[in-house]
Amino acid sequence: MMNSKSFLSLGIYLLSILTTINAQYSLAATYNAANFFDDFTFFTAADPTEGYVVYEPLVAAEEAGLVSTENNQVYLGVDHTTLNPSGGRESVRLTSNQAWGEGVFIADIEHMPGGVCGIWPAFWMFGPNWPNSGLVFIVCKLAIRLLKNKAEKSILSRESTLEQLIR
């Protein structure tokens, strides 16, 4: 059992660690309904993972109801009404305009679908030369499908579960 002097020493030590941690990080950015779409670029090229998707730019995504803000929340979605869309299902893929080297990242995601074939909602970070320069899956709800892309195969084949994908 720990005596009061040891307990006090441990408490002081823990407080010093917390003070050090607190001093090293400060809030650098907040993304919310007021600024979210200004701080991200909409990816509109062909899907590098060869998915059946058409990534839409901001204006087209707004017009199609794929993105919006309401009640101080950001909505990002996919076309879920068109039956058998020609060329791929309309969706969005966003990349932050800010590059981050290190930090503490907090995402408050109220709802993220998963488990339905053909969807891949994700929140991840990657280096400047993906996939060669690193990748961290923070949230990845991949509905398993046949993997055609070489980069996808090389990443997923080395791991037994998606939860282990940290690069």
C-alpha positions as a Markdown table, in Angstrom:
| # | Residue | x | y | z |
|---|---|---|---|---|
| 1 | Met | 0.0 | 0.0 | 0.0 |
| 2 | Met | 1.2 | 3.5 | -0.9 |
| 3 | Asn | 1.9 | 5.9 | 2.0 |
| 4 | Ser | 0.7 | 9.5 | 1.9 |
| 5 | Lys | 4.2 | 10.9 | 1.0 |
| 6 | Ser | 4.5 | 8.5 | -2.0 |
| 7 | Phe | 0.9 | 9.3 | -3.0 |
| 8 | Leu | 1.6 | 13.0 | -2.8 |
| 9 | Ser | 4.8 | 12.6 | -4.9 |
| 10 | Leu | 3.0 | 10.6 | -7.5 |
| 11 | Gly | 0.3 | 13.3 | -7.7 |
| 12 | Ile | 2.8 | 16.0 | -8.2 |
| 13 | Tyr | 4.5 | 14.0 | -10.8 |
| 14 | Leu | 1.3 | 13.3 | -12.7 |
| 15 | Leu | 0.3 | 17.0 | -12.5 |
| 16 | Ser | 3.7 | 18.0 | -13.9 |
| 17 | Ile | 3.2 | 15.6 | -16.9 |
| 18 | Leu | -0.3 | 17.0 | -17.5 |
| 19 | Thr | 1.0 | 20.6 | -17.4 |
| 20 | Thr | 3.8 | 19.7 | -19.9 |
| 21 | Ile | 1.3 | 18.0 | -22.2 |
| 22 | Asn | -1.1 | 20.9 | -21.9 |
| 23 | Ala | 1.7 | 23.4 | -22.7 |
| 24 | Gln | 2.7 | 21.5 | -25.9 |
| 25 | Tyr | -0.6 | 21.6 | -27.7 |
| 26 | Ser | -3.0 | 24.5 | -28.4 |
| 27 | Leu | -6.1 | 24.6 | -30.6 |
| 28 | Ala | -4.9 | 25.3 | -34.1 |
| 29 | Ala | -8.1 | 24.9 | -36.1 |
| 30 | Thr | -11.8 | 24.2 | -35.7 |
| 31 | Tyr | -13.9 | 23.0 | -38.5 |
| 32 | Asn | -17.7 | 23.4 | -38.1 |
| 33 | Ala | -20.8 | 24.3 | -40.1 |
| 34 | Ala | -19.7 | 27.9 | -40.4 |
| 35 | Asn | -16.4 | 27.2 | -42.2 |
| 36 | Phe | -16.2 | 23.6 | -43.1 |
| 37 | Phe | -16.6 | 23.8 | -46.9 |
| 38 | Asp | -14.2 | 26.7 | -47.1 |
| 39 | Asp | -11.4 | 24.6 | -45.5 |
| 40 | Phe | -11.6 | 21.5 | -47.6 |
| 41 | Thr | -11.0 | 20.7 | -51.3 |
| 42 | Phe | -13.4 | 18.5 | -53.1 |
| 43 | Phe | -11.6 | 15.7 | -54.9 |
| 44 | Thr | -13.1 | 15.3 | -58.4 |
| 45 | Ala | -10.7 | 13.0 | -60.2 |
| 46 | Ala | -11.4 | 9.3 | -61.0 |
| 47 | Asp | -11.5 | 7.2 | -57.9 |
| 48 | Pro | -7.9 | 5.9 | -57.3 |
| 49 | Thr | -9.3 | 2.7 | -55.7 |
| 50 | Glu | -11.4 | 2.1 | -58.9 |
| 51 | Gly | -14.7 | 2.3 | -57.0 |
| 52 | Tyr | -18.1 | 2.7 | -58.7 |
| 53 | Val | -18.3 | 6.4 | -57.8 |
| 54 | Val | -18.3 | 9.9 | -59.3 |
| 55 | Tyr | -16.8 | 12.4 | -56.9 |
| 56 | Glu | -18.7 | 15.8 | -57.2 |
| 57 | Pro | -17.3 | 19.3 | -56.7 |
| 58 | Leu | -18.9 | 21.5 | -54.0 |
| 59 | Val | -21.6 | 23.3 | -56.1 |
| 60 | Ala | -22.8 | 20.1 | -57.8 |
| 61 | Ala | -22.7 | 18.3 | -54.4 |
| 62 | Glu | -24.8 | 21.0 | -52.9 |
| 63 | Glu | -27.3 | 20.9 | -55.7 |
| 64 | Ala | -27.6 | 17.1 | -55.5 |
| 65 | Gly | -28.1 | 17.3 | -51.7 |
| 66 | Leu | -24.8 | 15.4 | -51.1 |
| 67 | Val | -23.5 | 18.1 | -48.7 |
| 68 | Ser | -25.2 | 20.7 | -46.5 |
| 69 | Thr | -25.2 | 22.4 | -43.2 |
| 70 | Glu | -28.2 | 22.4 | -40.9 |
| 71 | Asn | -28.6 | 23.0 | -37.1 |
| 72 | Asn | -24.8 | 23.7 | -36.8 |
| 73 | Gln | -23.9 | 20.4 | -38.3 |
| 74 | Val | -22.2 | 19.3 | -41.5 |
| 75 | Tyr | -23.8 | 16.7 | -43.7 |
| 76 | Leu | -21.7 | 14.7 | -46.2 |
| 77 | Gly | -23.5 | 12.0 | -48.1 |
| 78 | Val | -23.9 | 9.9 | -51.2 |
| 79 | Asp | -26.7 | 9.7 | -53.8 |
| 80 | His | -29.0 | 7.1 | -52.3 |
| 81 | Thr | -32.0 | 7.6 | -54.5 |
| 82 | Thr | -30.8 | 7.0 | -58.1 |
| 83 | Leu | -31.3 | 3.4 | -59.1 |
| 84 | Asn | -28.4 | 1.9 | -61.1 |
| 85 | Pro | -26.6 | 5.2 | -61.9 |
| 86 | Ser | -24.6 | 5.3 | -65.1 |
| 87 | Gly | -20.9 | 5.7 | -64.6 |
| 88 | Gly | -21.0 | 5.5 | -60.8 |
| 89 | Arg | -22.8 | 6.8 | -57.7 |
| 90 | Glu | -22.4 | 10.5 | -57.0 |
| 91 | Ser | -20.5 | 11.1 | -53.7 |
| 92 | Val | -18.0 | 13.4 | -52.2 |
| 93 | Arg | -14.4 | 13.0 | -51.1 |
| 94 | Leu | -12.7 | 15.9 | -49.3 |
| 95 | Thr | -9.1 | 16.7 | -48.5 |
| 96 | Ser | -8.1 | 19.3 | -45.9 |
| 97 | Asn | -6.5 | 22.4 | -47.2 |
| 98 | Gln | -4.2 | 22.3 | -44.2 |
| 99 | Ala | -1.3 | 19.9 | -43.9 |
| 100 | Trp | -0.6 | 18.6 | -40.4 |
| 101 | Gly | 2.6 | 17.1 | -39.2 |
| 102 | Glu | 1.6 | 16.1 | -35.7 |
| 103 | Gly | -1.1 | 16.8 | -33.2 |
| 104 | Val | -4.1 | 15.7 | -31.4 |
| 105 | Phe | -7.1 | 15.3 | -33.7 |
| 106 | Ile | -10.7 | 15.2 | -32.5 |
| 107 | Ala | -13.6 | 14.4 | -34.7 |
| 108 | Asp | -17.2 | 14.6 | -33.4 |
| 109 | Ile | -19.0 | 12.4 | -35.9 |
| 110 | Glu | -22.7 | 12.0 | -35.1 |
| 111 | His | -23.5 | 9.3 | -37.7 |
| 112 | Met | -21.3 | 7.3 | -40.1 |
| 113 | Pro | -22.9 | 4.5 | -42.0 |
| 114 | Gly | -21.2 | 1.1 | -42.3 |
| 115 | Gly | -21.6 | -2.5 | -43.3 |
| 116 | Val | -23.4 | -1.9 | -46.5 |
| 117 | Cys | -21.8 | -3.2 | -49.7 |
| 118 | Gly | -20.3 | -0.4 | -51.8 |
| 119 | Ile | -19.7 | 2.3 | -49.1 |
| 120 | Trp | -16.4 | 3.4 | -47.6 |
| 121 | Pro | -16.8 | 6.2 | -45.2 |
| 122 | Ala | -13.5 | 7.1 | -43.7 |
| 123 | Phe | -11.4 | 9.7 | -41.8 |
| 124 | Trp | -7.7 | 9.1 | -42.5 |
| 125 | Met | -4.4 | 10.9 | -42.9 |
| 126 | Phe | -1.7 | 10.3 | -45.4 |
| 127 | Gly | 1.7 | 11.6 | -46.4 |
| 128 | Pro | 2.5 | 13.6 | -49.6 |
| 129 | Asn | 3.2 | 10.5 | -51.7 |
| 130 | Trp | 0.4 | 8.1 | -50.8 |
| 131 | Pro | 0.5 | 5.2 | -50.3 |
| 132 | Asn | 4.4 | 5.2 | -50.1 |
| 133 | Ser | 4.7 | 7.9 | -47.5 |
| 134 | Gly | 2.4 | 6.6 | -44.8 |
| 135 | Leu | -1.2 | 6.2 | -43.9 |
| 136 | Val | -3.2 | 6.3 | -40.7 |
| 137 | Phe | -6.8 | 5.0 | -40.7 |
| 138 | Ile | -8.5 | 6.9 | -37.8 |
| 139 | Val | -12.0 | 5.7 | -38.9 |
| 140 | Cys | -12.5 | 3.3 | -41.8 |
| 141 | Lys | -15.8 | 1.5 | -42.3 |
| 142 | Leu | -14.9 | -0.4 | -45.5 |
| 143 | Ala | -17.6 | -2.7 | -46.8 |
| 144 | Ile | -15.5 | -5.6 | -48.0 |
| 145 | Arg | -15.4 | -6.1 | -51.8 |
| 146 | Leu | -13.1 | -7.5 | -54.4 |
| 147 | Leu | -9.9 | -5.3 | -54.3 |
| 148 | Lys | -8.7 | -4.4 | -57.7 |
| 149 | Asn | -6.3 | -1.6 | -56.9 |
| 150 | Lys | -2.6 | -2.6 | -56.3 |
| 151 | Ala | -2.2 | 0.0 | -53.5 |
| 152 | Glu | -5.3 | -1.3 | -51.8 |
| 153 | Lys | -4.2 | -4.9 | -52.0 |
| 154 | Ser | -0.7 | -4.1 | -50.7 |
| 155 | Ile | -2.1 | -2.3 | -47.7 |
| 156 | Leu | -4.9 | -4.6 | -46.8 |
| 157 | Ser | -3.1 | -7.9 | -47.5 |
| 158 | Arg | -0.5 | -7.3 | -44.8 |
| 159 | Glu | -3.1 | -7.0 | -42.1 |
| 160 | Ser | -5.7 | -9.4 | -40.6 |
| 161 | Thr | -8.2 | -6.7 | -39.7 |
| 162 | Leu | -8.9 | -3.1 | -40.6 |
| 163 | Glu | -8.4 | -2.1 | -37.0 |
| 164 | Gln | -4.7 | -3.0 | -37.4 |
| 165 | Leu | -4.2 | -0.7 | -40.3 |
| 166 | Ile | -1.9 | 2.0 | -38.8 |
| 167 | Arg | 1.0 | 3.1 | -40.9 |
